[in-house]
Amino acid sequence: MKKAIFLSLALTLLAVISYSGYQLWIINQNTVQEAEVHRWLMQYHPLVFAGSSNEPAVRALTEFPSEPAVMAAEEAALVPQIVNQSIVDLQAARPDVTGWLTIPHTRIDYPFVQSGDNAQYLHLDLNDRRSAAGTIFMDFRNSRELTDFNTIIYGHHMRNGSMFGTLQLFNSQSFFDDNRTGTIFLVGATYEIEFIAFAVIQPNDAVIYNPNITTEADKHTFLDHVRSVARYDRDVDVTADDRLITLSTCNYEFHNARMVLVGRLVACQT
C-alpha cells in the first residue's frame, strides 16, 4: 500500500516537474522568437528628422515661372511626401505597419500596425507567427495618418520588459518628470509626443478608450477626464485643436487594471 502511494506521489511530482519544464521551454521559445523578430525589424529603424536631408519635392520656381513649371509643381504637390523612407520599405514587407514608436529611456522602440480589428495582432508577430507578446497596434477605428483627436495605441505589458512592459516606468513621479517626450515616425511625417498625463484606469473607461471624439464638447470632456484620473500630469496648455496619442497596456494594481500614457503630437520640422 505504502509502495503504491509512494509511486503515485512520485508520478505526480514527475508530471508537475515535466509540465513546469515544458512551460519554461515555451517561455524561452517565445522570448527567442520575439528577439529574433525585433532584430530583423531594427534594420528599418527610422532616423530622427530623417526628412531634413531629403531634397525638396519641388525646387523653388522663378519669379515668373513658365506654365509647364507651374503644372509640374502642381502635379508634384499631389504626390505624398516621403519623410521616412524606412517606413516605406517596412510597409513593402509588412503592409499593416503604420509607423514606428520610440520612447527614450525605455525599451519601447517598435513599429506599430493597424488591421481590420483590435484582435488580430494581440498574439501575432510581424512574421505572422503566434506570439505571446503580439505586436503593438493602433485602434482599427483611428486614422492611419493620426489625424484624430485621440489615437489609441495598444501593447502587451510583458514581464520581460518588451513591448509596453516599460510603460510602467512612468508610474513614478520622478521618471514622469524627467521623461517628457517620445517620437512617432510615419511615412510622411515625424512627430514628437509631448507626454501630458499618466493614469491607472478601469478597462472599460469609455472616455479614454474612445477613438471617435469629434465635437468640441467631447474633446473638452476628454481633457477634463484625463486630468481628473491622472496620477501624474503636466501643466501643458492642451486644446481641442490638438491631436493626442493614448498609449495603453495592462497594469496589475487591481483586477483588469489598465495604465495609459497620454501625449500631445507636435510636428517636427523636416
C-alpha positions as CSV (number, residue, x, y, z in Angstrom):
1,M,0.0,0.0,0.0
2,K,2.8,2.4,1.0
3,K,4.6,1.5,-2.1
4,A,1.6,2.3,-4.3
5,I,1.2,5.7,-2.5
6,F,4.9,6.5,-3.0
7,L,4.7,5.5,-6.6
8,S,1.6,7.7,-7.1
9,L,3.3,10.7,-5.4
10,A,6.4,10.2,-7.5
11,L,4.5,10.1,-10.7
12,T,2.5,13.2,-9.7
13,L,5.8,15.0,-8.9
14,L,7.3,13.9,-12.2
15,A,4.3,15.2,-14.0
16,V,4.5,18.6,-12.3
17,I,8.2,18.9,-13.0
18,S,7.6,17.9,-16.6
19,Y,4.8,20.4,-17.0
20,S,6.8,23.2,-15.4
21,G,9.8,22.4,-17.6
22,Y,7.6,22.5,-20.7
23,Q,6.2,25.9,-19.6
24,L,9.7,27.3,-19.1
25,W,10.6,25.9,-22.5
26,I,7.6,27.7,-24.1
27,I,8.5,31.0,-22.4
28,N,12.1,30.7,-23.6
29,Q,11.0,29.9,-27.1
30,N,8.7,32.9,-27.1
31,T,11.5,35.1,-25.9
32,V,13.9,33.9,-28.5
33,Q,11.2,34.3,-31.3
34,E,10.4,37.8,-30.1
35,A,14.1,38.8,-30.0
36,E,14.6,37.4,-33.5
37,V,11.7,39.5,-34.9
38,H,12.9,42.6,-33.2
39,R,16.5,42.2,-34.5
40,W,15.1,41.9,-38.0
41,L,12.9,44.9,-37.6
42,M,15.7,47.2,-36.4
43,Q,17.1,47.3,-39.9
44,Y,14.1,49.5,-40.7
45,H,14.5,51.8,-37.7
46,P,13.8,55.4,-38.8
47,L,16.3,58.2,-38.2
48,V,15.3,61.2,-36.2
49,F,14.4,64.1,-38.5
50,A,15.1,61.7,-41.4
51,G,13.4,64.1,-43.8
52,S,15.7,67.0,-43.1
53,S,18.3,65.9,-45.5
54,N,15.8,65.0,-48.3
55,E,15.8,67.0,-51.4
56,P,12.6,69.1,-51.7
57,A,10.0,67.5,-54.0
58,V,9.7,70.8,-56.0
59,R,12.6,73.3,-56.3
60,A,11.8,77.0,-55.9
61,L,10.3,78.5,-59.0
62,T,11.5,81.7,-60.7
63,E,9.6,84.9,-60.1
64,F,7.7,84.5,-63.4
65,P,7.5,80.7,-63.8
66,S,6.6,79.2,-67.2
67,E,3.2,77.4,-67.5
68,P,4.9,73.9,-67.6
69,A,6.8,74.7,-64.4
70,V,3.6,75.6,-62.7
71,M,1.9,72.4,-63.9
72,A,4.9,70.4,-62.7
73,A,4.7,72.0,-59.3
74,E,1.0,71.3,-59.0
75,E,1.5,67.7,-60.0
76,A,4.3,67.2,-57.6
77,A,2.2,68.6,-54.8
78,L,-0.2,65.8,-55.3
79,V,2.5,63.2,-54.6
80,P,2.6,62.2,-51.0
81,Q,5.8,63.4,-49.3
82,I,8.1,60.7,-48.1
83,V,9.8,61.8,-44.9
84,N,10.8,58.4,-43.5
85,Q,11.8,56.0,-46.3
86,S,12.5,53.2,-43.8
87,I,8.7,53.1,-43.0
88,V,8.0,52.8,-46.8
89,D,10.5,49.9,-47.0
90,L,9.0,48.2,-44.0
91,Q,5.5,48.6,-45.3
92,A,6.6,46.9,-48.6
93,A,7.4,43.8,-46.5
94,R,4.6,44.2,-43.9
95,P,1.7,46.3,-45.3
96,D,-0.1,46.5,-41.9
97,V,2.7,48.6,-40.5
98,T,1.5,52.2,-39.9
99,G,4.5,53.8,-38.2
100,W,7.3,53.5,-35.6
101,L,7.1,54.5,-31.9
102,T,10.2,55.3,-29.8
103,I,10.3,56.4,-26.2
104,P,13.8,57.2,-24.8
105,H,15.0,55.6,-21.6
106,T,12.5,52.7,-22.1
107,R,12.5,49.6,-24.2
108,I,9.7,50.9,-26.3
109,D,11.2,51.1,-29.8
110,Y,8.9,49.3,-32.2
111,P,6.8,49.6,-35.3
112,F,3.0,49.6,-34.8
113,V,0.4,48.2,-37.1
114,Q,-3.3,48.6,-37.9
115,S,-5.6,45.9,-39.1
116,G,-9.4,45.5,-39.5
117,D,-10.0,44.8,-35.8
118,N,-8.2,45.0,-32.4
119,A,-7.8,41.3,-32.1
120,Q,-5.5,40.2,-35.0
121,Y,-2.2,41.3,-33.5
122,L,-2.9,40.5,-29.9
123,H,-0.9,37.3,-30.2
124,L,0.6,37.5,-33.7
125,D,4.0,38.9,-34.6
126,L,5.0,40.6,-37.8
127,N,6.1,37.3,-39.3
128,D,2.5,36.0,-38.9
129,R,3.6,33.6,-36.1
130,R,1.7,33.1,-32.9
131,S,3.4,35.1,-30.2
132,A,2.6,35.8,-26.5
133,A,3.9,39.3,-27.0
134,G,1.9,40.0,-30.1
135,T,2.6,43.3,-31.9
136,I,2.0,46.9,-30.9
137,F,-1.1,48.0,-32.8
138,M,-3.3,51.1,-33.3
139,D,-7.0,51.0,-32.8
140,F,-8.7,50.0,-36.0
141,R,-11.1,52.9,-35.8
142,N,-8.4,55.5,-35.9
143,S,-6.9,57.3,-39.0
144,R,-3.6,55.9,-40.1
145,E,-2.3,59.4,-40.5
146,L,-3.0,60.2,-36.8
147,T,-5.5,62.9,-37.7
148,D,-8.0,62.0,-35.0
149,F,-8.2,63.9,-31.7
150,N,-7.5,60.7,-29.7
151,T,-5.4,58.0,-31.4
152,I,-5.1,54.9,-29.2
153,I,-2.1,52.5,-29.5
154,Y,-2.1,49.2,-27.5
155,G,0.7,46.9,-26.5
156,H,1.2,44.0,-24.1
157,H,2.7,44.6,-20.7
158,M,5.4,41.9,-21.0
159,R,7.1,40.9,-17.8
160,N,10.5,40.8,-19.5
161,G,10.1,44.5,-20.3
162,S,9.4,44.1,-24.0
163,M,6.5,45.7,-25.9
164,F,4.8,48.1,-23.5
165,G,6.4,46.5,-20.4
166,T,8.4,49.5,-19.6
167,L,5.4,51.9,-19.8
168,Q,5.3,51.0,-16.1
169,L,8.3,53.2,-15.6
170,F,6.1,56.3,-15.9
171,N,4.2,55.1,-12.8
172,S,6.8,57.1,-10.9
173,Q,6.7,60.8,-10.3
174,S,10.4,61.2,-10.8
175,F,10.5,59.2,-14.1
176,F,7.4,61.0,-15.4
177,D,9.0,64.4,-14.6
178,D,12.3,63.5,-16.2
179,N,11.0,61.9,-19.4
180,R,8.8,64.3,-21.3
181,T,8.8,63.2,-24.9
182,G,8.7,60.3,-27.4
183,T,8.7,60.1,-31.2
184,I,6.3,58.7,-33.8
185,F,7.5,58.2,-37.4
186,L,5.1,57.9,-40.2
187,V,5.8,57.8,-44.0
188,G,5.1,61.4,-44.5
189,A,5.7,63.0,-41.0
190,T,7.7,62.8,-37.8
191,Y,6.0,63.8,-34.6
192,E,7.3,64.5,-31.2
193,I,4.9,63.2,-28.4
194,E,4.8,65.6,-25.5
195,F,3.5,63.5,-22.6
196,I,0.9,65.3,-20.5
197,A,-0.5,62.6,-18.2
198,F,-0.2,59.1,-16.8
199,A,-3.1,57.2,-15.2
200,V,-4.2,53.8,-14.0
201,I,-7.8,53.2,-15.0
202,Q,-10.5,50.7,-15.4
203,P,-10.5,48.7,-18.7
204,N,-14.0,50.0,-19.6
205,D,-13.2,53.7,-19.3
206,A,-15.5,54.9,-22.1
207,V,-14.0,58.4,-22.3
208,I,-10.3,57.5,-22.6
209,Y,-11.0,54.5,-24.9
210,N,-13.0,56.5,-27.4
211,P,-11.2,57.0,-30.7
212,N,-14.1,58.8,-32.3
213,I,-14.1,62.1,-30.4
214,T,-15.1,64.8,-32.9
215,T,-17.2,67.5,-31.2
216,E,-15.8,70.4,-29.2
217,A,-17.7,69.4,-26.2
218,D,-16.5,65.8,-26.2
219,K,-12.9,67.0,-26.6
220,H,-13.1,69.1,-23.6
221,T,-14.8,66.3,-21.7
222,F,-11.9,64.0,-22.6
223,L,-9.3,66.6,-21.5
224,D,-11.1,67.2,-18.2
225,H,-11.4,63.5,-17.6
226,V,-7.7,62.8,-18.3
227,R,-6.8,65.5,-15.7
228,S,-9.2,64.1,-13.2
229,V,-8.0,60.5,-13.3
230,A,-4.3,61.3,-13.9
231,R,-1.8,60.1,-11.3
232,Y,0.8,62.4,-12.7
233,D,0.2,65.3,-15.2
234,R,1.9,68.4,-16.5
235,D,0.7,71.9,-16.8
236,V,0.5,71.9,-20.5
237,D,-1.9,74.1,-22.4
238,V,-3.7,71.4,-24.4
239,T,-6.7,72.5,-26.5
240,A,-9.4,70.9,-28.6
241,D,-7.4,71.7,-31.7
242,D,-4.5,69.4,-30.6
243,R,-4.1,65.8,-31.6
244,L,-3.4,63.3,-28.8
245,I,-1.9,59.9,-28.5
246,T,-3.0,57.4,-25.8
247,L,-0.6,54.5,-25.1
248,S,-2.4,51.7,-23.3
249,T,-1.3,48.5,-21.6
250,C,-2.2,46.3,-18.7
251,N,-1.5,47.2,-15.1
252,Y,-1.5,44.7,-12.1
253,E,-2.6,47.0,-9.2
254,F,-6.1,45.7,-9.3
255,H,-8.1,43.2,-11.4
256,N,-8.0,44.1,-15.1
257,A,-6.4,47.4,-14.4
258,R,-5.0,49.4,-17.4
259,M,-2.4,52.2,-17.5
260,V,-2.3,54.9,-20.1
261,L,0.2,57.5,-21.1
262,V,-1.4,60.4,-22.9
263,G,0.6,62.8,-25.1
264,R,0.2,65.6,-27.5
265,L,1.5,65.4,-31.0
266,V,3.9,68.1,-32.1
267,A,5.1,68.1,-35.8
268,C,8.8,68.0,-36.1
269,Q,10.4,70.4,-38.7
270,T,11.9,68.5,-41.6
